Amino acid sequence: MDIEQLNINYGIAGQLRFVKGDGGFPFILISNRSATALISLYAGQVLSFKPTGEGEDLLFLSQKAYYDAGKAIRGGIPICWPWFGPDPKDLNRPSHGFVRNSLWAVSGTQAVSEFETKVKLRFLETEQSESFWQQPFSLDLEISVGNTLTLELTTRNTGNQVFSITQALHAYLLIGDINQMRILGLDGTGYTDNLDSYTQKLQMGAVTVTGEVERIYADVKNELIIDDSAFNRQISITSSRNKTAVVWNPWTTKSEKLPDLENDGYQRFICVETGNVVADVVEIPPGNEYSLLTNFRISRN
């Protein structure tokens, strides 16, 4: 993609410009009166969001992240689509789908005001993606950068047969210390413990992390809160059109096996993912669409 042409077509003076980022991928830099943000066109991935006056970013981004075609970027908000987790048909297709490993196109930008900027991205089908997924579709992501960060992922069925998807917005949220972090809003919620033979369990009280965790919560509320006492802040996650949320941290158990993550990186993030996962399968009839939305807001304790 030509950076100069992107700036001519979609740049916004004083708010949005395109630059050559890590790995040579086109990045979008946003700076308005509310916040700054960084978005990679590779993977359609928000890498950074920092409200004005905040000392710390909303998002964790590994210092050892890969910026190579075909590989996922460790951090920010990767998009898992059209399946979450391993290939459901065991056809050796990429884990978490294929859109997080591909370039997206810009379909629009807008300065809503001096306080809010919007970016619209579209995933374009390629010969490779068609080999992974034979259903005709269009996939759009709208990102709103203001005093909060909002992502809306819309899937359209452009074919003549119904298809089903699972999906997630895999947010890596930056925290000061994993040992001082609590997730509020899941008390009394049932979950699948993927690390304990997929046993069904019930959350009692706030979620705390003292080891590797990989849980899928069902029938969740539309607001969850990360209480981050080390940074003296709370991160509110509101969502719509999802019944599930995923909580993940690799701890030392897996961190040492992830070459694109610092050994102590697990101490500085928690993944709380808005999604339609496992039983929360989305079925989209021909000519219909489905939008998954999530919003992140930082407040001070």
Number of C-alpha atoms within 10 A of each C-alpha: 12 10 17 14 11 17 16 11 13 18 21 16 9 11 19 24 19 24 18 15 16 13 11 12 19 21 22 24 18 25 24 21 15 17 21 21 23 21 23 25 23 25 25 28 26 23 25 20 25 23 23 14 8 12 9 15 18 25 23 25 22 20 12 15 17 17 18 14 14 16 16 23 24 20 26 26 27 24 27 23 22 21 22 22 17 14 15 14 7 8 9 10 15 18 16 24 23 22 25 24 22 20 23 23 16 18 15 14 19 16 18 12 12 13 15 21 25 19 21 18 19 20 21 15 18 11 7 10 14 11 10 16 14 9 15 15 18 16 21 21 24 20 22 22 27 27 20 17 22 19 23 18 21 16 19 18 22 17 16 11 12 14 15 13 16 22 26 27 27 24 26 25 22 24 29 17 16 23 16 15 24 19 22 17 17 23 14 13 16 18 24 19 17 13 11 12 8 13 11 14 15 14 13 11 14 17 16 14 19 10 13 15 20 19 22 22 22 21 14 21 16 17 16 20 20 22 22 22 18 13 17 12 17 21 21 19 20 17 23 16 15 24 19 22 28 23 20 21 25 20 19 15 13 13 18 15 11 13 11 18 20 15 15 11 21 25 21 20 25 26 25 24 25 29 29 24 23 15 10 16 16 17 15 18 17 16 13 13 16 16 16 20 20 21 19 21 17 20 11 12 10
